């Protein structure tokens, strides 16, 4: 694994730094199914989209920060938090977006996303 994935939206990209040391199981599971596409949905200051991964998370939390990228097992979905809202239930935060998080405010429900590996 290289430590990064990229989320491609219609008019911007976001690089996700994977937190492999703390969340290897989730990172490995996502890496194995790359590339894949999803359809964005929005909840408060969070976008989420279904992903083709169904695993039991190891280290869940109900507290997130802007820029956190998490696995939500109830989806199963990938969630990107871009404000102060918190998840509806336990998530495993496996990555972080360090630049451009403000771009997520422009997304609308129904927008498409492609998730790819970054080398």
N, C-alpha and C positions, 0 to 999 in steps of 0.2 A: 504494500500500500504506500502511496506517496504522501499522504497526510493532508490532501486537499481534494475537494470536489467543487464543481462550479454549477450554480443555478443560472440557467439562461431563460430570461423572460423576453417578451416582444421588443422592449427598448432598452434593456440593460442586463448586465451579468453581475453576479455576486459570488465571490470566492469564499468558501467555507473551510476554515482550518479545522481539521478533525482532531479531537482530543483522544487520540488512540491509546495512550497509556492508561487513562482512567476508564475508557469505554470501548475496549477492543471488540467485544462481542457484537455490539450494535454497528460499529464502524465496519467491521469485516462483513457483516450481513448486507449492509447497504452497498459496499464496494463490489460485492459479488454480483449484484443485479444491474450494475451500471452498463450502458446508459438506460434511462427510462424517462417517460413523460408523465406529467400530471396536470390536473386542472385546479387552479387556485380557488380556495374559498377563504372567507375572511371572518374572523371573530375578534371583535374589539381591536386591539393593536397587535394582531397576530394574523399571519397567513398560514394556511395549512393545505396539504394536498395528499391524497392517498398514494402509498408506495407499495411495491410488490415485496414487502418484507413482513413476516409475522414471527416474532421471537418474544421470549419473555425477557423484559428488561432486568438489568442487574442492580443499577443504582438510580432509583427514581427520586424526583423532587417535585414539589409544588411551587417552587420559587424560581423565577427566571429574571433575566435582565435583557435590555435591548441588545440585539445582536446574537442572542442565544439561538442555536438550531437544535431542535429536540425531536426525539422519536416518541410518538404518542401511540401506545399499543392498542388503545381502543379503536383507532382508525381502521387499520393501522395507517398512520400518517406521519409526514415530516412537517414540523412546525417551525416558523421563523418569527421570533418576537421582535417587534420594531418599536415598542413603546413601553409603557409601565404596566400594561395588563398582564395578568397571570394565567396559567393554563387552567382549563376546566377540570382537570384531573392530573394524576401523576404522569410525568414525562421523564425521559432520560435525555439530558442535554449532552450531546455527543460532539458538538462543534460550535464554532463562533465565527461571526462575520465582523471583521474589524474595520472595514471601510464601506461607505455607501449605504448604510442601513436606512437612511432617510428616503432612498429610492422606493422602498417598500410601501410607503404611503400612497404612491401613485397607482398601485395595482388594484384591479377590480376583480370581483368574483367572476370566474369563467376564463380569466387569462390563463394561457398555457405556460408551463414551465418544463424545461428539459434539464435533467440532472446528468452530468458527465464527470468522469475522472479528470484530474488535472495532473499533467506531468511536467 
